[in-house]
């Protein structure tokens, strides 16, 4: 049996190996992804927000509720790679230990490996494999992010931005990027002082915008308070009422994904054929013999 | 970037048994990260089932278990058995703690890798894992069927 067929049948070891292939950009990954099929059935939910807001704990609490409905849940948890050593400490599983041994939950930790936006370059493909293996929903937890890292919107059907009280200044700065990216805003750690003030601040920030305000929910992931409301709201988005906006989002996602993949492939081919020209141009620019703009023009000359 | 290393080594670091502090495991996890490894840290009081379950989902090259409870002659063999039963026999199982040389030898006969006592220089641990994982990847590539 092929690896793709094993993954579709829910073989967890095959899924783990497939995830490694896509994460490593292995030559076998393209064939695997083509084989595994295209159907996008799972609701892909992005969970993002600043470090310490409680993203992992919330993912764990949501997962427990979906398991109660007998739904299989896939989790991709991204943590940052060191730009210096390439090493990474992936610690999200610590908050998800209650799901250990549950065949209906699959958790994979990914290092960002230099990708921007709090994600990993393999995230689209990894989500496809979990989808093909029958997990629905698929949750993607990003690196703890600050301002403007909104790549998750291009991966997820639904983006949940998780914030916590006691970070007032942070939220000021984040209004522009992250909060606009949210389909759902969650104020977690709602049992802490300042939660209501944060909700009020988010509400007034949302009113200033020219777009419909996203729902704002309060949760306490450690006790489970408010998490069921969040789960119901997320499930409702795949129901009939929100089906249209979800379809629009998927179209947008397909656009962004294809463009990114073609850009990557073209850049790879382009530079593979021009390593020497690049080296010569770089020397000329560094020595002051030519300007960067002129060097770029020369490099691009004759390129369609 | 010219001498880009091969794919990062993925290792699961777990604290097994019932004793409740994981400072040592955290120090090792940080050292391995700084050596360029992708370290999946799973925290305290991990059972063999939890360790193997996580290791297989994460498709790691190696498992490092920190263990000070004296239960090494039970826990390490259980992990090895589970790995064999569930298709993870190529994963290196190593670790550290206070383990008498006699016990370490017996465990190695069962398929456990080298075990390291307190005070082992971290560089030695890093070098051992690098060498051992490289050898296992080499073997895996030569026997893998597409």
Interface residues (C-beta under 8 A of the other chain):
Chain A: X12 X13 X16 X17 X19 X20 X24 X28 X81 X82 X85 X86 X87 X88 X89 X90 X91 X93 X94 X97 X100 X101 X106 X107 X108 X109 X111 X113
Chain B: X5 X7 X8 X29 X30 X32 X33 X34 X35 X36 X37 X38 X39 X40 X41 X42 X43 X49 X50 X53 X54 X56 X57 X58 X59 X86 X87 X88 X146
